[in-house]
Amino acid sequence: MLTSTLFIAASACLAFLSRHCLRDWRSHGFYRFLAWECILLLLLHNVPFWFEQRFAWYQLISWLLLFLSIPLVVSGAVLLKRHGASDAQRSDPALLGFEKTAQLVTHGIYRHIRHPLYASLLLLAWGLYFKQPLWWPGLLLATGATIALAVTALAEERENLAYFGDDYAAYMQRSWRFLPGIY
């Protein structure tokens, strides 16, 4: 009962944050919302298993992925805030406040990957999955989050190409989407 109530409350908050982009299924925010929902379900289901068998192989993998997600989200958000030259005039409703940048950020973590915030969410989703890796619905949720984040990145790249033009196209040629050297 408590888990259902928390899911409904958290989903309502996520829906409120995403309210503008939920109307447009082509928007990156639409798919980001789906990824957030998968991650929320993984989190709420796996909370009871958070500290069980602390030194089991799957718990060690889980903690590694969870801790690796932190520097990606922090560095990505800080760089966007500091160097993105906020543009409140950007009218794209899918963009959250800190995403409304007028300057293309291509240094720091962005020098290597275009989507450190989504990479962080990927690590978070799989880190949550590995809290209880033998639960097959968890595998479906982690896979769903991965697919949703990949589609989110593709949609955002299309939007960035429209806004930043050739500069973003050149940036795409010299950076990776999520993982340097892999994808």
Summary of the structure (lengths in Angstrom):
residues: 183
radius of gyration: 17.0
end to end distance: 40.0
largest distance: 51.5
contacts: 546
relative contact order: 0.15
helix: 69%
strand: 2%
